[in-house]
Amino acid sequence: MMDVAIMYSGGKDSTFALAHCLKKGWTIKYLLSVKPSRTDCYLFHFATVEHTKELASALGIDHIYTTCDVADPHAEAEVVREIVSQNPVDALVLGGVGLQETQIKTLRDALFDLGVEVFATHAGMDHEELINQMIAEGYDIRITQVAAEGLGKEWLGKQLNATTFRELKECSQRYGFHVGAEGGHYDTLVVDGPLFPKRFEIIDAHAVMDSEFSGYLKVTKIAVVDKEVIVDSRIH
C-alpha cells in the first residue's frame, strides 16, 4: 500500500489524478493546494484554487492549503518540499499526461533527498481522450483561466461538454494551443462528478482580463448543494 499526497488545484487533471489514486487503492494522506498571489507562477494554478477548501471538505480528505508569493520554479518547489518534509508520503502525485516535464523535474529534484517519488498519474495518455472520458463519466468541468490566442472572455466559466469541447478542439487546431491545456493555455475547476457526494454551484463570478486573450474567473460566491437542487448562477 502506497501513501500519497496529491497536488490538487481543483482542476480536471488533479481531479482525474485523485480518481486514479482511489481506483488504485492507494492511501491518500492529503491533498496539497498552493494558491499563488500572482498569475505568473510556474508550478501552480492561480484561478479558483482557494475553493479547493470546500471541495476537499466535501470529499472528506485531509487538505493542506498554503500560499506562494514567488514566480520561480525552484523557489515554488521549496514551498512544496517544506510541506512534504513535515508530512511524509511515499509519492507526490500530479495530474497531466506528463508533458509538463519542467514542473515534474523541478518537484522531483526538490523532493529527491526525501525519498519521495513524483509522477503524473496518466502519463502517456491522449489528453483529448482523457477529457472526453471525464465528460462521459459526468464530471462538470468549468474553464477558469485563459492564456492563449483564440481563448477570450467568452470562455471563462464555460462548461466543457461534448459540444463545447469540440469547439475548443477546433479552436486549438486553428490557433495552435494544446487542447488539454498542457503549458497553461487554460485552467479549469471541477464542480461535480462521480467522486463528489454533493455538487458545487458558482453563484456569482466575474471575468478579470489582462488582455484580449488572457484572464481569469474570479469566483465571489460558491455553494455546496444537493445534486437534485437547481441554483441560479451569475457570471459576468
Solvent accessible surface area in square Angstrom, and as a share of the most:
residue,aa,sasa,rsa
1,M,183,0.82
2,M,44,0.20
3,D,46,0.24
4,V,0,0.00
5,A,0,0.00
6,I,0,0.00
7,M,26,0.12
8,Y,4,0.01
9,S,21,0.14
10,G,0,0.00
11,G,1,0.01
12,K,6,0.03
13,D,32,0.16
14,S,8,0.05
15,T,0,0.00
16,F,20,0.08
17,A,0,0.00
18,L,0,0.00
19,A,9,0.07
20,H,47,0.21
21,C,0,0.00
22,L,86,0.43
23,K,151,0.64
24,K,116,0.49
25,G,37,0.36
26,W,51,0.18
27,T,55,0.32
28,I,27,0.14
29,K,89,0.38
30,Y,10,0.04
31,L,0,0.00
32,L,0,0.00
33,S,1,0.01
34,V,6,0.03
35,K,32,0.14
36,P,1,0.01
37,S,74,0.48
38,R,101,0.37
39,T,65,0.38
40,D,76,0.40
41,C,21,0.12
42,Y,124,0.47
43,L,27,0.13
44,F,18,0.07
45,H,65,0.29
46,F,30,0.12
47,A,5,0.04
48,T,3,0.02
49,V,1,0.01
50,E,41,0.18
51,H,18,0.08
52,T,0,0.00
53,K,103,0.44
54,E,57,0.25
55,L,1,0.00
56,A,1,0.01
57,S,89,0.57
58,A,26,0.20
59,L,31,0.15
60,G,69,0.66
61,I,32,0.16
62,D,103,0.53
63,H,48,0.21
64,I,44,0.22
65,Y,61,0.23
66,T,36,0.21
67,T,78,0.45
68,C,3,0.02
69,D,99,0.51
70,V,60,0.35
71,A,28,0.22
72,D,60,0.31
73,P,25,0.15
74,H,120,0.54
75,A,38,0.30
76,E,0,0.00
77,A,1,0.01
78,E,89,0.40
79,V,35,0.20
80,V,0,0.00
81,R,61,0.22
82,E,104,0.47
83,I,21,0.11
84,V,1,0.01
85,S,51,0.33
86,Q,126,0.56
87,N,52,0.27
88,P,102,0.64
89,V,15,0.09
90,D,70,0.36
91,A,0,0.00
92,L,0,0.00
93,V,0,0.00
94,L,15,0.08
95,G,9,0.09
96,G,1,0.01
97,V,10,0.06
98,G,14,0.13
99,L,110,0.55
100,Q,27,0.12
101,E,96,0.43
102,T,90,0.52
103,Q,48,0.21
104,I,4,0.02
105,K,123,0.52
106,T,9,0.05
107,L,4,0.02
108,R,107,0.39
109,D,80,0.41
110,A,14,0.11
111,L,0,0.00
112,F,166,0.69
113,D,103,0.53
114,L,62,0.31
115,G,64,0.62
116,V,14,0.08
117,E,98,0.44
118,V,2,0.01
119,F,37,0.16
120,A,8,0.06
121,T,18,0.10
122,H,5,0.02
123,A,68,0.52
124,G,76,0.73
125,M,65,0.29
126,D,82,0.43
127,H,8,0.04
128,E,51,0.23
129,E,106,0.48
130,L,0,0.00
131,I,0,0.00
132,N,66,0.34
133,Q,61,0.27
134,M,0,0.00
135,I,32,0.16
136,A,91,0.70
137,E,75,0.34
138,G,46,0.44
139,Y,11,0.04
140,D,22,0.11
141,I,0,0.00
142,R,47,0.17
143,I,0,0.00
144,T,0,0.00
145,Q,27,0.12
146,V,1,0.00
147,A,50,0.39
148,A,13,0.10
149,E,103,0.46
150,G,11,0.11
151,L,0,0.00
152,G,4,0.04
153,K,111,0.47
154,E,114,0.51
155,W,16,0.06
156,L,11,0.06
157,G,8,0.08
158,K,60,0.26
159,Q,68,0.30
160,L,2,0.01
161,N,54,0.28
162,A,64,0.50
163,T,69,0.40
164,T,19,0.11
165,F,6,0.03
166,R,133,0.49
167,E,76,0.34
168,L,0,0.00
169,K,64,0.27
170,E,103,0.46
171,C,19,0.11
172,S,8,0.05
173,Q,126,0.56
174,R,190,0.69
175,Y,81,0.31
176,G,67,0.64
177,F,14,0.06
178,H,53,0.24
179,V,25,0.15
180,G,0,0.00
181,A,14,0.11
182,E,21,0.09
183,G,67,0.64
184,G,41,0.39
185,H,49,0.22
186,Y,2,0.01
187,D,18,0.09
188,T,5,0.03
189,L,0,0.00
190,V,0,0.00
191,V,2,0.01
192,D,25,0.13
193,G,3,0.03
194,P,85,0.53
195,L,42,0.21
196,F,6,0.02
197,P,93,0.58
198,K,80,0.34
199,R,29,0.11
200,F,3,0.01
201,E,26,0.12
202,I,4,0.02
203,I,31,0.16
204,D,26,0.13
205,A,0,0.00
206,H,59,0.26
207,A,22,0.17
208,V,47,0.27
209,M,62,0.28
210,D,98,0.51
211,S,62,0.40
212,E,128,0.57
213,F,67,0.28
214,S,34,0.22
215,G,2,0.02
216,Y,36,0.14
217,L,1,0.01
218,K,85,0.36
219,V,6,0.03
220,T,74,0.43
221,K,119,0.50
222,I,28,0.14
223,A,29,0.23
224,V,65,0.37
225,V,22,0.13
226,D,61,0.32
227,K,85,0.36
228,E,141,0.63
229,V,64,0.37
230,I,160,0.81
231,V,42,0.24
232,D,129,0.67
233,S,66,0.43
234,R,145,0.53
235,I,67,0.34
236,H,96,0.43
